[in-house]
């Protein structure tokens, strides 16, 4: 079996673990290409934690992570409940709904840039005009840019969560529904007493994956706004990109990346620990 896993392990070592080790190495050095690196200890981490740009980016990332995680989980659950079943029509509908999952994130961003076109003739503003609303600047105003980016993340993440919820719904014993119907339980009662408790393990997986995706959000923001306007949508990862490639400060960018990795690992371990503790009790 290990022989079969060898190609995947080699790829993981080359493209994941070696870059990770180099990132940790650079985070403790002042990187100067062709002139050698200088050991600076924890100075790069201190610069990250003392930088107003990174602090603002952290706030935007937390807001995006919270809104996108909550929205995509609720949206995914609603889609799964609506599309539960096995008919051909539902299969086709699921395929259409899942399209955002198989579409490249950069393509999604470009599509939504067109949808969000700020003029009155823009696609979304034209629809809103039918209800005597708008036009709204969406991505061009600091007041609306962050929530507009979050809406794209919810739209792209909900179908992904739906697939996991559908797998959880398929595992529910149908006899429970029949017994609840005999007892006179309505739709909402069945939802709260049967469906939600049965989806507890799926919910933990979805919340963990959604939070990890949201904390590392980069492509949507970079394509949609580039961090603007007025840095109102700058996230931790876009700040890392700016620090590393635009300002050529690889050491500080590496330290910021390692801090994000540590935060993500910590949150994952806490969720797994709480889940295991609840299962034991």
SVG drawing of the C-alpha trace seen along z (x, -y; Angstrom):
<svg xmlns="http://www.w3.org/2000/svg" viewBox="-51 -55 76 57">
<polyline fill="none" stroke="black" stroke-width="0.4" points="0.0,0.0 2.9,-2.4 4.2,-1.8 0.9,-3.1 1.0,-6.1 4.6,-7.0 3.8,-9.4 1.2,-11.3 3.6,-11.5 6.4,-12.8 4.2,-15.5 3.0,-16.4 6.6,-16.7 7.7,-18.8 4.8,-21.2 3.6,-21.3 6.1,-20.3 9.3,-21.7 7.6,-25.1 6.2,-25.0 9.7,-24.4 11.1,-27.2 8.3,-29.6 9.2,-28.9 12.9,-29.5 12.2,-32.8 9.9,-34.0 13.0,-34.2 15.2,-36.0 15.5,-39.2 15.4,-37.9 17.7,-39.7 18.0,-37.8 21.6,-37.3 23.0,-38.9 22.2,-36.3 19.7,-36.1 20.1,-37.6 18.7,-36.0 16.3,-38.4 14.6,-36.1 11.0,-37.1 11.3,-40.6 9.2,-39.7 6.4,-38.4 6.6,-41.6 6.3,-43.7 3.2,-41.7 1.5,-42.0 2.4,-45.7 1.3,-46.6 -1.9,-48.6 -2.3,-47.2 -2.3,-43.6 -4.6,-44.5 -7.1,-46.0 -6.8,-43.0 -7.4,-40.7 -10.6,-42.6 -11.8,-42.3 -10.8,-38.6 -12.8,-37.8 -15.9,-39.6 -15.7,-37.8 -15.1,-34.5 -18.0,-34.9 -20.5,-36.2 -19.4,-33.7 -19.3,-30.7 -22.8,-31.4 -24.3,-32.3 -22.8,-29.3 -23.8,-26.8 -27.4,-28.1 -27.6,-28.3 -26.1,-24.8 -28.5,-23.3 -31.5,-25.0 -30.4,-23.8 -29.9,-20.2 -33.4,-20.2 -35.0,-21.5 -33.1,-19.1 -33.2,-15.9 -34.5,-13.0 -33.5,-10.8 -35.6,-11.9 -34.0,-12.8 -35.2,-16.4 -33.6,-16.8 -30.4,-15.3 -30.3,-17.8 -31.1,-20.6 -28.3,-19.5 -25.8,-19.5 -26.7,-23.1 -26.5,-24.2 -23.1,-22.5 -21.6,-24.4 -20.0,-27.1 -18.0,-24.4 -16.4,-23.1 -15.9,-26.6 -12.5,-28.2 -12.6,-30.9 -11.0,-33.4 -13.7,-32.8 -16.4,-33.3 -14.8,-36.6 -14.8,-37.8 -18.4,-36.8 -19.4,-38.7 -17.4,-41.7 -19.8,-41.9 -22.8,-41.2 -21.8,-44.0 -21.1,-46.6 -21.9,-49.8 -23.8,-51.7 -27.5,-51.8 -27.2,-49.5 -25.3,-46.9 -26.8,-43.4 -27.7,-43.4 -28.6,-47.1 -31.0,-46.6 -32.8,-43.9 -32.9,-46.1 -34.4,-48.9 -37.4,-46.7 -38.1,-47.1 -37.3,-50.8 -34.0,-50.2 -30.4,-51.4 -28.3,-51.8 -25.7,-50.7 -21.9,-51.0 -21.3,-47.5 -17.5,-47.0 -16.7,-50.7 -17.8,-51.9 -16.0,-51.1 -19.5,-50.8 -20.7,-48.0 -17.5,-46.4 -16.9,-44.0 -20.5,-42.7 -20.5,-42.3 -17.4,-40.1 -19.0,-38.1 -22.1,-37.5 -19.9,-36.0 -18.3,-33.7 -21.7,-32.5 -22.9,-31.9 -19.8,-29.8 -19.6,-28.0 -23.2,-27.0 -23.4,-24.3 -20.2,-22.8 -21.8,-22.5 -25.0,-21.2 -23.2,-18.1 -22.0,-17.2 -25.5,-17.9 -27.1,-15.7 -24.8,-12.8 -25.9,-13.4 -29.5,-13.4 -29.2,-10.2 -28.0,-8.5 -31.2,-9.4 -33.4,-6.4 -36.7,-7.0 -38.6,-5.1 -38.0,-8.2 -40.0,-10.4 -42.8,-7.9 -42.9,-7.6 -43.0,-11.4 -45.8,-11.6 -47.8,-9.1 -47.3,-11.1 -48.6,-14.2 -45.2,-16.1 -45.2,-18.9 -42.5,-19.8 -40.6,-22.2 -40.9,-19.7 -39.3,-17.0 -36.6,-19.4 -35.6,-20.4 -36.1,-16.9 -34.8,-14.6 -32.9,-16.4 -30.8,-18.8 -29.6,-16.3 -28.8,-13.7 -26.7,-16.2 -24.5,-17.1 -21.4,-15.4 -22.0,-16.8 -22.4,-20.3 -19.0,-20.0 -17.3,-19.1 -19.0,-21.9 -18.3,-24.5 -14.6,-23.5 -14.1,-23.5 -16.0,-26.7 -14.0,-28.5 -10.7,-27.3 -11.7,-28.4 -12.9,-31.8 -9.7,-32.5 -7.6,-31.8 -9.7,-33.8 -7.6,-35.5 -8.7,-34.9 -12.2,-36.3 -10.9,-39.5 -8.0,-39.9 -10.1,-39.4 -13.1,-41.5 -11.5,-44.4 -7.7,-43.9 -8.2,-44.9 -9.8,-48.2 -11.5,-50.6 -9.4,-52.4 -8.2,-49.0 -11.8,-48.3 -11.6,-44.7 -8.0,-43.9 -7.8,-40.4 -4.9,-38.7 -3.9,-36.8 -4.0,-39.8 -1.9,-41.7 0.6,-38.8 0.7,-39.0 1.2,-42.7 4.0,-42.4 5.8,-39.6 5.5,-40.5 4.8,-44.2 7.1,-45.3 9.5,-42.4 9.5,-41.8 9.5,-38.0 10.4,-37.6 7.4,-39.5 5.1,-37.9 6.3,-34.4 5.8,-35.3 2.2,-36.4 1.5,-33.2 2.8,-31.1 0.6,-33.0 -2.4,-32.2 -1.4,-28.6 -1.1,-28.4 -4.5,-30.1 -6.2,-27.7 -4.6,-24.6 -5.6,-25.9 -9.2,-26.4 -9.3,-22.9 -7.9,-21.2 -10.3,-23.0 -13.3,-22.0 -12.1,-18.4 -11.5,-18.4 -15.0,-19.8 -16.5,-17.3 -14.8,-14.3 -15.7,-15.5 -19.4,-15.9 -19.3,-12.4 -17.9,-10.9 -20.5,-12.6"/>
</svg>
